[in-house]
Amino acid sequence: MDRKPITLSASSKAGLIDGDITHIARAMRLSLQGDLAGPILPPTYWRERLYKLLDTGSLTHPQLCAVDSLLLQLDQFEAEPPLAWDELAPATAALFPPTHETGAGHLA
């Protein structure tokens, strides 16, 4: 039995590339935010993934724009060092303002 390689149509390739770009856009942002130890996956990993997409050579104009935008986001992330924990707002800087005046006594 002869096996023929499966070839994808242009629309199938475009759909797969769209899915990959969407996945990278979502996962990259969360990965770069990371946790106390820093990014979960480094910018170099995401840059490689995006370059592989560019190397396919079959990206549409909107896909090229999306990949370019993601590369620019990586550049911006690398240019702006993350804030040190000492520089972050203290926990007392609550999201909600206090509901009572400070120093005001409670009436019994």
Phi, psi and omega in degrees: 000121179278136178257131176259136176294142179279126177250142180267143174287166180299322181290326177293317178298316181298321179295319178294319179294319177301316179297319180294318179297317179297316179298313181299317181300318181286310186289325183298315182299312180294320182295320181288328176296320174057216181220202182299334182275355181110196181300145177287313173239135186287161178304328180298325178298312182292324178297319178299316180299317181291321178296324177297321177296318179296326181290343179297331177074004182239033180275143176280171180300312178298326178293318177300319179296320180294316179295318179299318179298319179293322177295321177295323176297320177296317178302315181295319179299318181287332181282331182254105180296144179295151180293141174287151182300332179292335184269351180287159180298141180293160181298338180287346177280074187291157177288332183248134179291154178298148182270357180224160179288143176286136178083354179282132181280156177270138177276136181269000000 
